[in-house]
């Protein structure tokens, strides 16, 4: 099997996306990220996730700031 067809689970996809594995699983269930369900497991292709990131990226690094109210 070539690299183009290798899949990963929630943990590896989470590392790739910088998200918790449960968040990756929830996004897959909602259809918000490209994934395939095989039985009870979600599988992700790295090549497809990379394409999805390029299409959905704003091109700027994510920066979340929480302002505290006094």
C-alpha positions as CSV (number, residue, x, y, z in Angstrom):
1,X,0.0,0.0,0.0
2,X,1.4,3.4,-0.9
3,X,1.6,6.4,1.4
4,X,-1.3,8.1,-0.4
5,X,-3.7,5.4,1.0
6,X,-2.4,5.1,4.5
7,X,-4.9,6.2,7.1
8,X,-4.6,7.3,10.7
9,X,-6.9,7.3,13.7
10,X,-8.1,10.1,15.9
11,X,-4.9,10.5,17.8
12,X,-2.6,10.9,14.8
13,X,-5.1,13.2,13.0
14,X,-5.3,15.2,16.2
15,X,-1.6,15.6,16.4
16,X,-1.5,16.7,12.8
17,X,-4.3,19.3,13.3
18,X,-3.3,20.3,16.8
19,X,-6.6,19.2,18.3
20,X,-7.6,16.7,21.0
21,X,-8.6,13.3,19.5
22,X,-12.2,13.6,20.8
23,X,-12.5,17.0,19.0
24,X,-11.3,15.4,15.8
25,X,-13.8,12.6,16.2
26,X,-16.6,15.1,16.9
27,X,-15.7,17.1,13.8
28,X,-15.7,13.9,11.7
29,X,-19.2,12.9,13.0
30,X,-20.5,16.4,12.0
31,X,-18.9,16.1,8.6
32,X,-16.7,19.2,9.2
33,X,-13.4,17.4,8.4
34,X,-12.8,14.7,5.7
35,X,-13.0,11.2,7.3
36,X,-14.2,7.7,6.6
37,X,-16.0,5.6,9.2
38,X,-14.9,1.9,9.2
39,X,-17.1,0.1,11.7
40,X,-17.0,2.1,14.8
41,X,-13.7,3.8,14.0
42,X,-13.0,7.0,12.2
43,X,-10.0,7.0,9.8
44,X,-8.2,10.0,8.1
45,X,-5.9,10.2,5.2
46,X,-3.0,12.6,5.8
47,X,-3.0,13.7,2.1
48,X,-6.7,14.6,2.3
49,X,-6.3,16.4,5.6
50,X,-3.4,18.4,4.2
51,X,-5.6,19.4,1.2
52,X,-8.5,20.3,3.5
53,X,-6.1,22.5,5.7
54,X,-4.9,24.4,2.6
55,X,-8.4,25.0,1.3
56,X,-9.8,26.0,4.7
57,X,-6.8,28.0,6.0
58,X,-6.9,31.7,6.2
59,X,-3.1,31.7,5.7
60,X,-2.5,33.2,9.1
61,X,-1.6,31.4,12.3
62,X,-4.4,30.9,14.8
63,X,-4.1,33.0,17.9
64,X,-6.8,33.0,20.5
65,X,-6.7,35.7,23.1
66,X,-8.9,35.6,26.2
67,X,-9.5,39.0,27.6
68,X,-10.3,39.1,31.3
69,X,-13.0,41.5,32.5
70,X,-12.2,43.3,35.7
